Amino acid sequence: MTGWRDELRALAASLGSRLKEGANALERLVDRDPYHIVGYRGYAGNGRALLLARVMQNEELPDPDPSHSRLRNLVAMLKRLESDPLPFAQVRARLPDGDRELIADDEGFVRHWVALDLPLEPGWTPVLLELHDSGTRSPRSGRALCLTPPASAAYGIISDMDDTVLQSHVTDFVRAARMVLLENARTRLPFPGVAAFYRALEEGRTGGAGNPIFYVSSSPWNLYDVIEEFLEAQQIPAGPLLLRDWDLGPAVLRNAAYKSGVILEILATYPSLPFILVGDSGQEDPEIYADIVANHPGRILAVYIRSVRKHPEDSPAIRDLAERVSRAGSTLVLADDTLAAARHAAAHGWIRDETLRDIGEEKRADEGGGAKAPAPGVEEEPAAPTVVVDPSLEARELE
C-alpha cells in the first residue's frame, strides 16, 4: 500500500526539483536583461554637450573577422537591422558636473543637448549612462563619449562617410546593398590614402594640433558599430560619429535637410573655429556644402569633393558650388585622388609637408592591396580631371 505513495513522493520531489531548476533558469534569463544601453560618440563646447545613445535589445553580435563568410555577415547585419528598441526609456547620465535625467524617444534613441555648468576637459570624456526602467532588479549601464577640442585646434573637419572615406557605391543600389549586407568592418575598404590624410588633418600644421574630425553620415544608427570598428581597423582618427534614425516616415528621404542640420549644430557649437568640409559628388554633398559656404562666409577654409562620377565637373551642383565658393572667398578641390586634396592642404599650411610622403605611400599600398575600387557605376577609364577653385593657388601646384 505504501509503494505507490513512495513513488508519488519521489515523482513529486523530482518534479519539484525540475520546476526549481526551470525557475532558476528563467530568473537567470530575466536577470540577464534583453535590453542594454549603447553609447555613441558626441561632442561638447560653448557651454553644452551632445549626448548620444540608444536603448535596445542585446543581440550579442560576434566580433568581425576577415575570415567570416558572407552568410555569417548577412546574419549579423540582419540582427542589427531588426534589433528591438525600448521606447521612452529613462536614462541617467553621470557628467562631471552632476547627473542628468534623460528620456529616450519612441525608437529608444537618446539625443539630448545638455547645458554644462563646467566645461569638460579637452579630449574624450566618458559619460556613464544608467538604465533604470528595464524591468530588472539592478540598473543596466553603458558609456557614451563626448569630444572637447583642445585650445590648440586650428580648424575642424566635417566629413561624409559613404564614398568619401568608406567605399560604399551608393550610386549603384545593388552594389551598395551587397556591401552593407555581405561585408563586415574588417572586410570593408577605405579609399586609398584616406587614413593617412585624415591623420595629417587631425595633427595639423604643428603635428599635435588635435583638430577635431566629425563624421556625418546618412547611414542608420544600426550600423554604428560597423563604422566605428572600420575606422579603428583602418587607423582613421576617431571622432563624433553622427548617423540618423531610419524610421519609415517621409523624413528618411530628406537627406539634405538632415545633414545640413547636423553641420549647422557643429558650426554653432564652435563659433570661432573654421572648418574643412569633405564629401563626394555622388549624393547631395555639393548642394549641402554650397549652402553652408554661402551662408557662413569666412567659416569654411576649403571644400574637398571626391569624384565618383564620369564627369563631375559638368554637374550643375558642382558648378553652383564652385561659384559660391569663389564668391565666399573659400576654396574647392574636386578630384578622385586623395593626394590632390592633401597637396592643397599642405600648400595652405593646414598639414605638414612631410605628411605628403606618408599619404602617397599609403595610397600606393592601398591600391596595391586591392583597396582601390572604380567609381560606383563607372567602367575603368581615365581619371576625372582635378578641378581647383582657389585664387591663391594655381591648379598646377596640385598636380
Beta strands, then each sheet from edge to edge (+ up, - down):
strand 1: 35-39
strand 2: 41-45
strand 3: 48-57
strand 4: 90-95
strand 5: 98-103
strand 6: 109-115
strand 7: 123-131
strand 8: 140-148
strand 9: 156-159
strand 10: 213-220
strand 11: 241-244
strand 12: 275-280
strand 13: 300-306
strand 14: 332-335
strand 15: 387-389
sheet 1: 1+ 3- 2+ 8+ 7- 4+ 5-
sheet 2: 1+ 3- 6+
sheet 3: 11+ 10+ 9+ 12+ 13+ 14+ 15-
end
